[in-house]
Amino acid sequence: MTSSQVEATPLRVLIVDDDPQMLRTIIDILRMNGYAPSGATTGIGGLELAAKMDHSPAIALVDLSLPDMDGIEVVSRLHALSALTQVVILTGNASVDSAVRALREQSYDYLIKPVQPAHLLATLERAGERSYRRQAEEGQRESEERMRQIFAHVSDALFIVDDSGVILDANPAATTLTGRPLDDLRSIRLSEVLPEVDSPIDDSSDGRSRLSTSLAGTSATRLLDIQSARFAPGVRVYTIRDLTKQRQLEEELAQSRKMDAIGQLAGGVAHDFNNLLTVIMSYSSLLLGDIETTDPRRQDVQEISDAAERAAALTGQLLAFSRKQVMHTRPISINTVINGLEKMLRRLIGEDIELAISCGDPLHLVNADPGQLEQVVINLSVNARDAMPNGGKLRITTSNAKLPPDSRGKRAEAPPNGYVMLEVADTGVGMTREIQQRVFEPFFTTKEQGKGTGLGLATVYGIVKQSGGEVRLHSEPMSGTTFRIFFPALSTAAESQPAVAESQIVPRGDETVLIVEDDAALRALAARVLESSGYKVLLARNGVEALALCAGYDGKIDLVASDVVMPEMSGRPLVEELAETRAETKVLFMSGYTDDDVMRRGVLDGRTAFIQKPFTATQFATKVRDVLDQQRRLGIN
């Protein structure tokens, strides 16, 4: 062996010879000269020995004449185990035929017994050098293949560029980034397809990252992370990662969190404000009932009542945005809603705007609150009108549809019956990307002061989301705006009819009612309204106090009128515990909003009586009487 071979790991040599004496002699010679020999006297034994080795033998000395199988077959099967094994044929019966057969099996050399040790070692040294060379070539080939696979499959765009900026090669990700085929990329300058790379980078800038948001030739923007490194003399590699989608996802997540936070704040403010409005509206209605129509003070009280009604509408929009209002849904056709609104919409948008309505037929029904659905259509139409101060066209379209993929390229899991799409499109001034990011925020408006509350689109967003739908917005400056609303479709074909309004005469009663309300003014108001109508009233500030009162009260409690959200114990757990001891007691929930899913479902399917704040004294007294007169117990089951 050469000195370089001796310093390396000893070469493994497999000897297969049916002469035990010859086998031992060769093994001793090879071991004395730094090889790692192993031997077998049969072909099967040699193959089994080779298969058990951690690494295939670098060299194999194989006798052509073996007792159990032909030596050429052994050579063939050794090559099947490892193509890198260098084979030397060893035989005492030389012939032209055997030599040709050996060469066909790609044996490296051919030795005739008896073999002189010097000749044997010289042959093995040549075979060893060939083995090292083949292993190096194979290692290089595997390394190049790995690099080729990485180059082809890495998600970052890779460009190999010469010092003049001309692209020598590029990977598939690069063709995707530039939108150009590989053949077009080769031999053109990198700056022609990526204007972001507009200046040469010297060798000292290896590893530096440059960010760009420009994209020549389009109105879109993108964000690129560009890194460059010297690859070889006269050659540089550019690694470019498109961060546009990542940044968009980050912005969407931030926007979603912001909307949730604003919604939580809006819902809380509306809830507290509704308590105040209930007191204002109820006392106003009581005063109006006591003041003669000729009394000059009546107009002042009426103004207070009207202002409270307008404030109640404002808080209703806040609750719609925050998705905390109780909705009274039923199967309904969007076409029915739009057809019912058509005359009003034409008056609303004005004569200088053309209204085109196209209702899909047949159209699936949706489960929605008709009043809230009308609010969606009106708000979108008003928004479109304001975007066309010089006139234009408003198009309202309905159809059965599938929900398109979102910006992440994923399609939401569709309901069994698909969606019903409501599309409202205008030819107005459009919106910038910055405005689109904020358009659903409450109180955000681009209108001049005094011409908008900023709650129109926020209300749309809240109603659609609470109805299980999705909102898609497309707009470009000076190219109009299109809102697409997707509501889950129902399988039923029968549209339910609204309930007939009850008589507005306020009835009286003599039952016992427990009022549970944390707001002192509202608690006192409710007590006054019911006591003036003949009821016996018990008062509690929260659920804990109510349970204690019930435990110490021996008489029958006919009805519990409870707020939903209260400190210490809210309305739902109060009713659940009360049902164990007073199963006959009926329940009326009252709240400005509820974020309790069980409570909301109970209201929607008719199992729980509910009155929405703010309400007037007459509305409250009427609702109490209605609940008491119902034959079945209403509550959380």
C-alpha positions, 0 to 999 in steps of 0.5 A, spaced: 500 500 500 502 507 498 503 511 504 497 515 503 493 508 503 496 506 510 494 513 513 487 511 511 482 506 514 485 499 512 482 497 505 477 491 506 479 485 502 474 479 501 478 473 498 474 467 496 478 461 494 476 453 495 484 452 497 484 453 504 492 453 504 492 458 499 486 462 502 490 462 509 497 464 505 493 470 502 490 473 508 497 473 512 500 477 506 495 482 506 494 483 513 502 484 514 501 489 508 496 493 512 490 490 509 483 488 512 482 481 509 476 476 510 476 469 507 471 464 505 472 457 501 465 457 498 461 462 493 455 462 498 460 463 504 463 469 500 457 472 499 454 472 506 461 475 509 460 481 504 453 482 506 454 482 513 460 487 513 458 494 515 461 497 509 462 493 502 469 490 501 473 495 497 477 489 493 475 482 492 479 476 490 475 471 487 477 464 484 473 462 478 473 455 480 469 454 486 465 448 489 458 450 490 457 456 484 461 459 478 466 464 480 463 469 475 456 468 478 460 470 485 463 476 481 456 478 478 452 478 485 458 482 489 457 487 484 449 487 485 451 488 493 456 494 491 458 497 484 464 500 487 467 493 489 474 492 485 474 485 483 480 481 481 480 474 478 484 469 481 485 462 478 490 456 476 486 454 470 487 460 465 483 460 458 481 466 453 474 464 455 475 465 462 478 471 461 473 474 456 467 472 461 471 476 467 472 482 463 464 482 461 463 482 469 467 488 470 473 485 474 479 489 475 484 484 473 486 477 472 491 473 476 494 466 475 496 461 480 501 461 483 501 468 484 508 471 487 507 476 493 510 482 489 505 481 483 499 480 488 501 486 492 502 490 486 495 488 483 492 490 489 495 497 490 492 498 483 485 496 485 486 500 491 487 506 488 482 505 483 477 504 489 479 510 492 478 514 486 471 511 485 469 512 492 471 519 491 468 520 484 461 517 487 462 521 493 462 527 488 457 525 484 452 524 490 454 531 493 452 534 486 446 530 486 444 533 493 446 540 491 442 539 484 436 537 488 436 542 493 437 547 487 431 545 484 427 544 490 429 550 495 423 555 496 427 561 495 429 563 488 436 562 486 440 566 481 447 564 479 450 570 475 457 572 472 460 579 474 457 583 469 450 581 472 448 576 466 444 570 469 448 563 468 443 559 471 436 559 475 432 554 479 424 553 478 423 558 484 426 563 480 422 562 474 416 562 479 418 569 482 419 572 475 414 569 471 419 567 466 421 560 463 428 558 465 430 558 457 429 566 457 432 567 464 439 564 461 443 570 458 439 576 460 441 581 466 438 579 473 436 587 473 432 586 467 427 581 471 428 584 478 429 591 478 430 591 485 437 588 484 439 595 480 446 595 482 452 591 483 454 588 490 462 588 491 465 582 495 465 585 501 457 585 502 456 577 502 451 575 506 447 582 507 440 583 506 436 588 502 429 589 502 425 592 497 417 593 496 417 596 489 415 592 483 416 595 476 410 594 471 404 593 476 400 596 481 402 591 486 407 591 491 412 586 494 417 585 499 423 581 497 429 579 502 435 579 497 442 576 499 448 575 495 455 571 496 461 570 492 460 563 489 466 562 485 471 566 481 467 571 476 460 568 479 455 570 484 449 567 487 443 571 489 438 568 494 431 571 494 426 570 498 419 573 497 416 575 503 410 578 500 405 573 503 408 573 509 407 580 511 400 580 508 399 574 513 402 578 519 398 584 517 391 580 516 393 577 523 394 584 526 388 586 523 384 581 526 386 582 533 385 589 532 378 588 530 377 583 536 379 588 541 375 594 538 369 589 538 370 587 545 371 595 547 365 597 543 360 591 546 362 593 553 361 600 551 354 599 548 352 594 554 353 599 559 350 605 555 344 601 554 343 600 561 342 608 561 338 608 555 333 603 558 332 608 564 332 614 559 327 611 555 322 608 560 322 614 564 320 618 558 315 613 556 312 614 563 312 621 563 309 622 556 303 617 559 302 622 565 303 629 561 297 631 557 297 632 550 296 640 551 302 641 556 308 645 553 313 640 557 310 634 553 314 636 547 321 637 551 320 630 554 318 627 547 325 630 544 328 626 550 325 620 548 327 621 540 334 622 542 334 616 546 331 612 540 337 615 536 342 613 541 339 606 541 340 605 534 347 607 535 349 602 540 345 597 536 350 598 530 356 597 535 353 591 538 352 588 531 359 590 529 362 586 536 357 580 534 354 581 541 347 582 539 341 577 540 339 576 533 332 573 531 333 569 525 329 564 520 330 561 514 329 567 509 331 568 501 335 574 500 331 575 494 325 577 498 329 582 502 332 585 496 325 586 492 322 589 498 327 594 499 328 596 492 323 602 492 327 605 498 333 604 495 332 608 489 329 613 493 336 613 498 341 613 492 338 618 488 336 619 481 343 620 478 345 613 480 343 607 476 340 601 480 341 594 477 338 588 481 339 581 478 337 576 483 339 569 482 333 564 481 333 559 484 336 561 490 338 557 496 335 560 503 339 563 508 338 563 516 338 570 518 335 576 521 331 579 516 332 586 519 339 585 520 339 583 513 336 589 510 341 593 514 347 590 510 344 591 504 342 599 506 349 600 509 352 597 503 348 601 498 349 608 502 356 606 502 356 606 494 352 612 493 357 616 497 363 613 493 359 616 487 358 623 488 357 625 481 353 619 479 354 612 477 352 605 477 350 601 483 349 593 481 346 588 486 347 581 485 345 574 488 347 567 486 348 561 489 356 560 490 362 557 493 367 561 497 373 563 494 380 562 497 382 567 501 389 571 501 393 565 503 390 561 498 386 556 502 378 555 501 374 555 508 371 548 509 364 549 505 357 548 509 354 542 505 349 546 501 354 551 499 353 559 500 349 564 497 352 570 495 350 577 495 354 582 491 354 590 491 358 593 486 359 600 484 363 605 479 365 610 484 372 612 487 374 606 490 379 605 495 387 605 497 390 598 500 391 603 506 383 604 507 381 597 505 385 595 511 381 600 516 374 600 512 371 595 517 373 599 524 367 602 527 368 610 527 373 610 521 370 614 515 373 618 510 367 622 509 368 630 512 366 631 519 358 631 520 357 626 514 358 619 517 358 616 523 363 610 521 359 605 523 356 603 516 361 598 514 363 596 521 355 594 522 355 590 516 362 586 518 359 584 525 352 582 522 355 577 517 360 574 521 355 573 527 350 570 521 356 565 520 358 568 513 364 571 510 366 578 507 370 579 501 372 586 498 375 588 492 377 595 490 382 599 486 382 607 486 378 610 481 376 603 479 370 602 483 368 597 489 365 590 490 363 587 496 361 580 496 357 577 502 357 569 503 352 566 507 351 559 509 346 556 504 340 552 507 337 545 505 330 547 506 326 550 501 320 553 505 321 560 507 318 562 514 314 567 516 315 573 521 311 572 527 304 577 528 305 583 532 302 582 539 297 587 542 300 593 545 295 594 551 299 593 557 296 588 561 297 587 569 298 582 574 299 580 581 304 575 581 311 575 584 317 577 580 324 577 582 328 582 578 336 581 578 340 587 575 346 590 577 345 597 575 341 600 581 337 605 576 335 600 572 333 595 578 329 601 581 326 602 574 324 595 573 321 595 580 317 601 579 314 599 572 312 592 575 309 594 582 305 600 578 302 594 574 300 590 580 306 585 581 310 583 587 317 585 586 323 582 589 330 585 588 337 582 587 344 585 585 347 579 582 346 571 582 349 570 589 344 575 592 338 572 588 340 565 590 340 567 597 334 571 597 330 565 594 333 560 599 330 565 605 323 566 601 318 561 603 313 564 598 312 562 590 316 566 585 313 566 579 318 569 574 325 571 575 327 577 570 335 577 570 340 581 567 345 576 563 352 579 565 353 581 572 359 581 577 360 575 582 354 570 578 351 572 571 344 570 569 345 563 566 349 560 572 343 563 576 338 560 572 341 553 572 342 553 580 335 556 581 332 550 577 334 545 582 330 548 587 324 552 583 323 548 577 316 552 576 319 559 576 319 562 569 325 566 566 326 572 562 333 574 560 334 582 559 341 584 556 344 589 552 348 584 549 350 577 550 357 573 549 354 567 552 354 562 546 349 557 550 345 563 552 345 566 545 342 559 542 337 558 547 334 565 545 335 563 537 331 557 538 325 559 542 327 556 549 329 562 553 325 568 553 329 574 552 328 582 552 333 586 548 336 593 552 334 598 551 327 597 552 321 602 554 317 601 560 311 598 556 315 593 552 318 591 559 311 590 562 308 587 556 314 582 555 313 580 563 306 578 562 307 574 555 312 570 559 308 569 565 302 567 560 306 562 557 304 554 558 311 551 558 317 553 562 322 557 559 329 557 561 336 553 559 335 546 558 
